[in-house]
Amino acid sequence: MNIIRPAAWKNRCALLESEAHMLKSPVRVLEVLTVPFGKNGITKCVMNYVSRFDPSHVRCDLAVQNEPDAESVRMIESLGGQVFVLGQRNRDPINYFHRLEIVVNERKEQIVHAHGNSATLYVEMLAAKFGGAAVRIPHSHNTTCKMKLADRLLRKPFSKSYTNAAACGEAAGRWLFGDVPFVILNNAVPAEHFYFDAKKREETRASFGIPQSAFTVCHIGSFNEQKNQVFLVEAFAELQKSRPDARLLLVGGGKLRSNCEQRAAALGVKDRTVFTGAVDDVAGALCAADVFALPSFFEGLPLTLIEAQCAGLFCVASDRVTREAVLTDLVSFCEIGNAETFARALLKPAGKDRRAASEDAIRRVREAGYDISENAGMLSRWYETLTTGAET
């Protein structure tokens, strides 16, 4: 199978860069989110890239289902783009389709790059085609999906609807595209933003009411079935038996948060569990922690695991998480069938100096091609080569 990895397409784009940059105007790109705009992995990934595009090369619009925050809208507009709120994709698909088609047509988008995890991306690809976009890119961000029946029924028409394919990793690409060639676009992060800061650690702990000496387990993610936070609460209850001083820091929002709160109360650990809701300062939460936990049932390529490594954190991930996200020696894997086993794994931090571990991790993340600055430049050049006919 022809998988184009970042290093390979970086070279291919470089060969064509001079031709692409002769374009008289920026490439017109529409980024489409098939998940609600918010503090989730796909939104974070897309906004990491968009925020670093050079508007002289890429004019980037954004199509979403719900109203983004004002800061994100201002950022898109400052780069010459516009934000279009299309309404609920699954509740009102016909109107969603027509609105998307109109945006593509009226904004004369050359490229529609839609982000999701199933063949239901056929909706975005067809609307893009009807709207006149010559380049249509579905981007796979996971290794399974919730809408399994729709995914199965749409696989065949979906396979004929796009011009180029992209994925966050090999497993995610194989899931959605099978043996069809696809480009891997790393879920890149601003690595230096997560550099460990001892002062920030103290301040964040104080703001969350966590004692400075408490052994703290951190998890970041929306409360949903995939992330498996209820199991983490159960593992933390086991951990408490040997570390009664410990705290569990759960960062994120979502419909299943109340389930976790109820389970924590039932297990007698709610007073040791901090539910922060969605926060802007993820780096602070990572600095405050002693170990990062990711007990997910499945993942595409989790940004949070890369960010945690950049913060110099020892990480314990579910054995179902892709190994592509392991960029340092800070990550270990554990089965998620037994809470006591997972608790024991959480109690085995690497014991490294956090500052040194963070510096080393950031260096490794950059070397592995997961720093956003370089990746945004490569994606911009890829867009340009696609519109010059260099890619088909």
Phi, psi and omega in degrees: 000141182270093176258123180264110182270163186309316182298322182289311182284343171297315179293319180296319180292323181298323180295331184254003188298317183298322178293316183296322184284358175278357178301142184282341181219161181298151173294136182263112186238137172246116174270129183241126176261125176267003173245159178301142175293128181174198182272071177227170187298316182294314178302314182298316180300310182297315183291329174301315180291308186301320184295344183248007175290144173275116184295346176283346179247328182226122169262108189253119171263164182227128176246125185223168180273330186230166184291122176286170176290157186298324181296319179294320178297315180298321180296314179299314182293326179293338179263010176092004181260179176227156178251131181239121178265115188265347185091178187291122183294314186273332182277329183222064189296328183293311178294322177302313180301311183294321178296319179295316178302317181296316179300313181300317182290311185288329178271359178052048181294132176274326182231132169246119183244104187253135188248123180193208183209019180207173179290356173294350172298351173305325179301311181292321181294320181290319177297322178295319179295313178297328180281349175103010179284123182286331182245125184230117187240110168277142185236116182273125182247007181207178183249008174196185181207168178276323186272067189293321180294312179298320178301314181295319182290331185264357184305314185292307178296326178301318184297341181256004189261346186245163180256329180217154183234147179220155179209157180282345180191174184296316182297318179295323179292317179296323180301314187266329187248351179062234182267005178285138180302143176213155177264136175268119175252109184301141170287083188275156183228158171283085193307316185295339181295337185258014178302134183296133181229112183297323179293317178297325177301311180298314183294319181291318177300316180297320182292331179265000180073030180260124178304144183298332184267355186287133173291122191238125176262131182241139171226138178235124179165157176295144180281099178212176184300320184301317188283339169064041183291332179299319176299320180296321176299319178295319178295322179295322177299322176293318180298324181301334182296329179254342178229076183296345178277352190291157176229150176245122182252109182251111185254123178140169176235179179146166188293338183262010179300318181298326177299318180291321178297318179295320180292320178298320178294318181296327181270359177076025181239012183295327180288348177253006181247129181253114175262108187271341193075186178289135181232156177276327185266073177296323180301321178296318179297320179292322176298324184289340188272164173251337178208144179251134182243135178223085185270033188296150172286330177199157178208154170278280169212100191290120176300321185298327180290324176291317179298319180297321177296318178301330179278003179074023184270139167292134186236137173241117183244153173303145179291358177265358178277139181301140178286350178298337182277357180273105183248354181220182176267018182271354188252134171233162183239149182213144175296152182249023179273341186228119184295323181295320178296317179295323179297318179298321179296323180293337183271013181242056179301157185295337179076016181274157173296125188298318182296315180294320180296322179294315179300315180295319181295316179299319177299315181293320179298318178295315181297328181279355178086030182247013175271135191292326185301309180292320182294322179297321178296319179293319179295320177301315180292325177297315176305316183295319179292327178296322183280347175267002179085009180288333177243141176228000000 
